[in-house]
């Protein structure tokens, strides 16, 4: 495995970091093997994988446990959804510590009232400016190392307007956040205005079919965004491929042939490393010499 480049190093370099979204270790591995330098753990996908909509129904432990699986499954930085931080400043402090302890590179914390909703649905409600900034300050103070990145997400565009969302983004950056995440801008012009008006690096959430009509990542980079996440990429691909495979099986009652062997599939998940250990143990060789 190659030596990973930290997310902070990537963000300091020219250009925009692209982090496709996944919700399990399989997706994290596929994203790394496709050549991307970062992966995003989607809260919506994590919820869906447990049979729930993205309505803030999962606990911190469920989210952290999934992040731990994804972080250990790949050798690239993991950016994870941490919803509202799961409570007040004390809960946010624990949230940061739990994610950081599991090797997660970055989390984003939002200003929605709990239980939250998907950022591209109606009916969102946000907390006060003061509460949001206080939670971001708590998140920044809770991290143990400077490599851990705190992303401040505001959903205020939906409930108020772009001016309020920009104000909150700038206030969060002043409180120590590393990136600003203005969720669900509603036009191309609004999306382009955010990196110009926010006094720090910005994240764009790319959601085809969502509120923000920006799908070309080259355009997003030209606008000045430093990080783009694509939360639904692997979830959408899985649903569509799964529906097609199941429909074909029901229609034909024949299991489709595979282009790869079982052994080839397992090699994508580290089988060679584990086989080497098995061989050394079987031969009685000391490990680590």
Buried (B, 14 or more C-beta within 10 A) or exposed (E): EEEBBEBBEBBEEEEBBBBBBBBBBBBBBBBBEEEBBBBBBBBBBBBBBEEBEBBBEBEBEBBBBBBBBBBEBBEBBBBBBBBBBBBEBEBBBBBBBBBBEBBBBBBBBBBBBBEBBBBBBEEBEBBEBEBBBBBBBBBBBBBEEEBBBBBBBBBBBBBBEBEBBBBBBBBBBEBBBBBBBBBBBBEEEBBBBBBEBBEBBBBBBBBEEBBBBBEEBEBBBEBBBBBBBBBBBBBBBBEEEEEEEEEEEEEEEEEEEEEEEEEEEBBEEEBEEEEEEEEBEEEEEEEEE
